[in-house]
C-alpha cells in the first residue's frame, strides 16, 4: 500500500483543474479556458483499491501578480509544495515548454519533493514527433524525474500518470478516510461553479474582475435548497456584460449552475443571483477574506 499527497503545479492556463477532475473522476474544480480560473488550493481524493490512494492538490496557476488577490494566489501555490510528497509540473504540450513552465519546474525541484513532469493537451499536438524533445527538456534540462504525456480532456495517458505518481509515494495507507472526496465545502463549490458559468459566457475583460459570494443557503422542509449569491465585479460596464441583454446571460449562467448544483446536492435547487459593483475589490482585504484568500 502507498499513499500521500501530490501537488498539481504549473504556469497559468495549462489545464491543471481539468487534470484534477479527470484524475479523481469527479467535477471538483471550476474549469474555464481563461488564465487564473483556480484561486484556491483544492484537495481531492483518488482511492486505488488494493494499492493505496492519492490526495491530489490543485493549486492556483503561477503568474506575475499585480493585485493583492493574485499575490495571495501565487503564495498559496508555492506553499502547497511544503506539505506534499510529489509535485506534478504541468506543461501545455500544444504550446511547448516556456519560461513560466521552467520557473514552475525550478520551484518543484528546489522544494526537495519528487518532481514529475506532465505534458498535458497532447490531443492538440499536431506533430507527435515534438513530444520526445519536450520530454528531454523536462527531464534532462529541468531535472524532473520523469515526463508523462497526457490529455486531461480525453483521458489519454491518465492511467499511466496515476501509476507513476503512486510509485513515487511513500509506503502507507491513503491520507484520507474512505468517504472523503474533497476538502471543499458545498458553499465553496457552489461559488466556484457559478463563477465558472459566468466565465464561459463573458468577454476577456471579465474573468479576473469577478468573484462570487454565497450570501444565503437554506434547506426547506420539502427538501428544496435555496441559494442566494452575489456576483462581484469592478465596474458598471462589467455589470452590464454579466447581466446581458434583458438579463439573458445571467439567467443562462444561473440555469447551468443550478443543474450542476442539483447533481452535487441530489436535491432541487432554487438559485437567485444578483450582480454588485465593488471598485478594486481584488485589493480589498474584507472581500478577499470573504473569498478565503486573505
N, C-alpha and C positions, 0 to 999 in steps of 0.2 A: 504494500500500500504506500502511495505517495500523496502528499498534499501540501498546499501552500498558496501563496499569492503571486499573481503575475500582473504587472502594470502594463497597460497599453499606452505607449508614449509615442509622440510624433509631432511634427510640424502641423500647423492648422490645415484642415480640409484634405487629409489623406485617407479618410474613411474609417477612423477609429471606432466611432459609435456603431456604424453598420457592422463592423467586425465583432464588436462585443455582442450585439444582438444575434449574429449568426453563430457565434461560439456557444452561447448558452441556450440557443433555440427559442428565445422569447424576446418580445419587444420590451426593452427596458429604457434604453437611451433614445432621446429625440434625434431624428435624422433629417438633415436638410442639406441641399447642395450649396451651402454658403459657409464661409470660414467661421470658426469660433461658435459653432452651434452648441457644443457642450460647455457648460460653465461650472459644473461641479464635479468632484470626484465621485464616481459611481462604482459600487461593488456589486457584482453579480456572480452567482454560483453555478458551477458545472460539476455535478456529481458524476463519477465514472464508476459504475458498479463493478466491484471486484478488483478495482485498481486504485481507487482513491478519489481525489477531487481537486478542482482548481477554482480559486476565487479570483476572478478577473477584475482588475481595477481600471476602469476607463478614466482618462484624465483630460482636462481641457487642452486644446491644441496649443503648442508653443508658438509664440509670435512676439513681435516687438510691441510692448504695451504702451499706451498713452494715458488712458483714463485709469482711475483708481480701480474700477471693476476689473479691467484687463490685467493690471498688476497682480491682483488677488488670484486671478485665474492661472497665471503663469506660476505664481508661488505654489499654488495647490498642486500643479503638475509636477513641479520639482520636488516638493515634499513627499509625494507619493513614492518616490524611489527609496525613501528611508525605511519603509515598512513592508517591503516585498522581497520575494526570493528570486524572481525573474523579471526582466524588463523586455518587453516586446517593442522594438523600434520599428514603427510602421512607415513605409515609404510608398508613395504613389508611383507604381511601376510604369504607368502610362505617360508620366512626365519625366521619369528618371530621377536618380538621386541628385539633390541640390544642396546648397549651403545650409538651409534650415534643417534638412534631414541629417546632415553631418553634425550640426550642433546637438540635435537630439541624441545621436549616437555617442557623442563625447560625454554628454551628461550621464547616459546609462553606463558607459564603461567606467567613468570616474566614480560612480556610486559604489562600485565594488560588487554589485549583484551580477548574476549571469545574464548576459545581454544577447538577445536573439533578434535578427532582422526579419521583418515581414514585408515582402514585396506585394503590396495589395493592388487590386484593379488590373490583374493580368488579363482579364477578359477584354480590356480596352487596348491592350498592347498588340499592334498590328504585326510587328516583326518580332516573333518569339526568339529570334537569334540574339536579341539585345538582352535577354534575361541573364545569360551566363556572365557577361561583363558586369552587369549590375550586382549580381551575387558576389562576384570577385571584389567589387568595390566595398560592399558592406562587410565582408569577412576580411579580405586582405588589407585594405586601406584603413578601414574604420575600426577593426579589431573586434567585431561581433563574432560570437561563437558559431553561428550558422545563419543562413538566409533561406527563408521558406517562401516560395511563390504561392499566392492565394488570390482568390476573388471572393471578397465578403459578400458581393451581390449574388453570385451564382452558387457559392459553396465550394468551388474548386479549391483543392489543397487544404481545406479546413481540418479534415481528419488527420492529415499528416502534421499540421501545426499543433494540434492537441497532443499528439504523441510526443512531439519534440519538447513541448512545454512540460508535460508530465514527467518525462525522463530527466528534466533539469531540476525538478523539485526535490526537496529532502524527503526521506522516508518518514512516514507517519500518517495519521488519519487526516481526512479533509478538515479544513479550518472553519467548518460551519455545520450547523445542525441539519438533519435530514430535510426539514421543512423549509429551510432558508432559500430564498431566491435572490433577493436584493436588499441593500440597506436603505433604499429609497422609500419614503413613506408614500401612501396613496396620494396625499396632497401634493408632494413634490413631483410625482409622476404626472399628475393632472396638469400642473402648471407648465411643465416642460412639453407635454403633448399638445397643449393648447398653443403654446408658442411655436411649436413645430408646424402646426397647420397654418399659422399666420405667415411664417417664413416661406412656405411652399407657394403662397399666393400673392406675395408682395414684391416690390421692386428692390433693387440693390441697396437703396438708402435706408431701408427699414431694419434689416437683421440685427445690427449691433445696437440699435437705438430702442429696442423693445424688450420688455420683460413682462411676466405675468405673475400677479399676486392673487392667491386664493383668499378671498375675504370671508366667505361663509361656506360651511359644509354641514349639512344636517340630513339625517335619515328619518323619514316619516314613518308612521305606524304601518302604512301599507307597503313599506319597503322602498319607496321612491327616494333616491338620493338627490337632494337639492344642492347645487354648487353655484356660487356666485364668484366671479373672477374679474379682476381689473387688469386690462392690458395697458401698460405704461409706455408712453412714447415721449420724445423730447420736444417735438414741435407740432403746431397746429396742422401744418401741411401733412405731417406723418399720420396724424389722427384721421384726416380725411381719406388717406390711402388705405389705412387699415379697415375703416368702416366700409369704404367702397360706395359706388353709385347706388343710391336708395338702400344702403345697408347690405347690399348683396354679398360683398366679400366677407364681412363679419359673420353673416348668417351661414354662409357656406363653410367657413372655418369652424364655426361652432358646431354645426351638424357633424362634420368629420371627427372633431374631438369628442363629441358626445358618444359616437359609435365606438371609438376606442375605449372610452371610459366604461361603457356598459359591458364590454368584454372583460375588462380588468376587474370590475366590481361584481360582475354577474348579477346586475340589478338594473332597473330602469333609472335613467339619469335625466334630471331637468337642469340644464346648464344655461345660466344667464351671464352674458359678457358685456362689459362696458369698457370704453377707452378713455384714458385720462392723460393729460399732458403734464409732465413734471420736468421742468428745464434742468438739463445737466444732471439727470438722475444717476448717471454712471460714476459720478464723483460724490454722490450723496451717501454718507455713512448710514443714515437711517434706512434708506431704500435698500442699500446693499445688505444691511443687517436683516431686513425682511426676506431677502432672497437667500440668506445663508452664506453670503460671500464675505461678510465683514467680521 
